[in-house]
Amino acid sequence: MLDVLLISLGFLLILIGIIGAFIPVLPGPPLSYAGMIIIHLSDKVSFHPNTLIYLGIIALIITLVDYILPIIGTRTSGGSRHGVVGASIGLLIGIIFFPPFGIVIGPLLGAFLAEIINKQPSDVAIRSAIGSFLGLMFGVVLKLIISTLIGWFSIKALLF
């Protein structure tokens, strides 16, 4: 009975982690990794220690890198710190008030408006918005890959 509870809770965390790849307030890879650890605590599934260590390190690195990707995207496209902040605020507003399209439109509009308010020319504001958006989306893809990979390893370990 405890194994069923641990495995169910673990897979629920993995699922929330996969959803967290798209929602910035949910730390997707750490949640998925926590789900894997909980599954590992059951008597039915055992992961090799190296698998746990490597996936944990990758999840941590991707989580940390996710915070700097929008900055890198904005900076490389000529934007300022205001563009990064605007994209982040736009993302949160977009997710809350305009799901699911807000995840795409929010960062673009947020970075653009922040650069315009910061008195940047419109071409700089557009480049900043696109760069920040690309950084955010690259982070989403990385988080989705690692969270899904953790889920795949967990399913594979449970079935075999």
N, C-alpha and C positions, 0 to 999 in steps of 0.2 A: 504494500500500500504506500509506503514512504517512497519507494522508487517511482511509482506512478506520479506522485506529487512532485518530486524533484525533476523528473523528466518533463512534466507538463509546465512547471514553472520555468524551467530552462528554455524550453521552446517558445514560451510566451515572451521571455526576455529577448530571445533572438529575433522574434517577429517585431517586437517594439524597436529593437536595434536597427532592423532593416527599414522600418518606417522612419526612424531617427536619421537615416541618411538624407532624408528630404526635409526634415523639420529641425532647424538649427538649435532649438532649445532642448532637444533630446540627443544625448551623446550616443549616437548609433553604435560605433564599434565597441566602446566599453560595455554597453548594455548587452550586445551580442556575446562578447567575451565572458561577461558575468553569467550569462545563460549557459554557455559551454562549461564553465567551471561547476555550476550547479548540477548539470547533467553528469559531469564527471564524478560528482559525489555519490551518485546512485551506484548500486551494486550491478546494474545491468550494462553500464558503459564505462569504459576505461580508455582514456587517451594516453598516448605516449607522452612522457614529460617534455620531450623536445617540441612536440606539436603545441602543447600548452604554452611553452616559453616563447616560441617563434611567433605564434599568432597573437600572444599578449603584447609582445614588443611591436609587432606590425600595427596592431590596433592602437597602441599608444602613440606611435609615430604619426599615423594617419590623423589621429585626433588633434595632435599638436600642429601638424602641417596644415590642416584644414583652416586654422585660424589665420595663417599667414598668406594663403593662396589669393584671397581677394586683394590683399595689400600688394602682393607681387603683380597681379593682373592690372590693378589700377596704376601702380607706379610705372610698369613697363609700357603702359599705353599713354603716359603723360599726365595722369591724374594726380590729385593731391590726397592728403589725409582726409580731407572733407569728403571726397568721393567714396572712400572706404567706409567712413561712418554713415554716409547717406545710403550706401548700398545695404549695409547691415540693418539700418532702421527700416529701409524700404522692404527688405526681406521679411522682417518680423511683421510689419503692418500688412504686407501682401498675404502672408500665410494666415494671419488672424482674420482679416476682413474679406479677402478675395480668393479663398482656396478653390481649386488647386492652381489657378493661373497666376495667383499672387507671387508664387515662388519664382516665376520667370519675370513678370512685369515689375514687381516690387524693387528688386535690386537695380534694375535698369533705371527706373524713374528716380529712385532714391539717390543714386550716384549722380545722375544728370542734374537733378534739382539742387543737390548740395554744391556741385561745381558752379552752377549758375548763380546761386546765392553767394558763393565765394568770389563772384565777379570774374569767372573764367569765360573765355569765348565759347560759343556754342560748339564749335568743332572739337575743342579740348574736352568739353563736358560730355560730348557723345563718345569720344574715344575712352574717356575715363569710365563711363557707364558700361561700355562693352567690355573693357578690360576687367573691371570688377565682376561683372556678370560671368565672364568666362572663368575667372578664378573661383567664384562660388560654385559654378557648375562642375568644374574639375574636382573640387572637394567633395561634392555630392557623389560623383562617379566613384571616387576612391573609397568613400565611406560605404557606398552600396556594394562595391566589390568585396571588401573585407568582411562586412556583415553577412553577406550571402555566402562567402567562403566558409565562415565559421558555421553557419547553418548547414551547409553541405557536409562539412566534416562531422557535425553532430548527427545528422541523419545517417550518414554512411556508418558511423561507429555504432549506432543503435541497430541498424539492420544487419550488420555483419559481425 
